[in-house]
Amino acid sequence: MVIEQHPALHSLSVEDKLQLSEELCLDALLDAQRNPALLERVQQRLQEYRDEPDSGVSWDDLKGKILSRQKVA
């Protein structure tokens, strides 16, 4: 896993980890614009979501689930 290569990430708060995740996703999307194969995959996943919107979860829902698990643990 990538996190094992960067031990300092373990010390981040849940909120900081989620923020980093959001920033990495945005950075990946910017990279996708320069990588036709990656851009095609992102567009395919978006189309799959549009075809079946109930098959996915929103970022806010996912973030809420992650945060609620951290509060329970």
C-alpha angles and dihedrals in degrees: 000000000000093000089063088061090055108045093177089071090071090066094056118108118248090254092052091048090052091048090050089049091053092048092049091051091052091047090050090052090053089050089049089062088061095041114063095196092051092045090052091052092049090049090048092052090048091052091049088053092048090050092050109017092170090062093071138053129229120248090245092054093047092047090050092051092050093048093047091052090052091052092051095047 
